[in-house]
């Protein structure tokens, strides 16, 4: 799963280009970067959450976080820690509006959605151009591009990343630290909603596999360790976000 960004730079640039085009059509990019609150937009609470991060003052300080809206935590329902960090950085160093921040977020997410599927399909099929096509289709699915009001729903890149990690780590006889760190960072970036969803999917699977091991029942355990490590990465991301919530 470890991504050679130098090798895949052109591919990543391609997905960002497609995402920019989608953002121009759907979100009026770049004009929307300076658009104030859109009251008719189905996502006022999301815009409030973005403004809470923007107006928070010093990073990780909760003294003014969300004033005057009352948020007292850094990871809000729609955003995980990694996204909160760059939202805060953009808001403090670039002159953009609340809705503009949300548009930048959507642009990044769509590109990551497509790129993550490209990496997964390339890993499975070894067919570069086929993988690009599938990644592009995934980037363009209406389910994602129509969910700017609900960023946690728009963020789908962790699904392919999780599958890619399990497959990749399962094929290795050693613990790949960089892959595990990357997966952990990915789950630090997604919302608590998705982390809980994945955790509740993993719990029965991990429980059954663990019981089979304890009882000495033979099964194809090629992916046993990688599933356990993936579960750990999800748990680390969830707990970290819950601490800051």
Secondary structure as UniProt FT lines:
FT   TURN            5..8
FT   HELIX           9..26
FT   TURN            29..30
FT   HELIX           31..34
FT   TURN            39..40
FT   HELIX           44..54
FT   TURN            59..60
FT   TURN            65..69
FT   TURN            77..78
FT   HELIX           81..93
FT   HELIX           98..125
FT   HELIX           128..139
FT   HELIX           142..145
FT   TURN            148..149
FT   HELIX           151..154
FT   HELIX           157..170
FT   HELIX           177..189
FT   HELIX           192..214
FT   TURN            215..216
FT   TURN            222..223
FT   HELIX           224..243
//
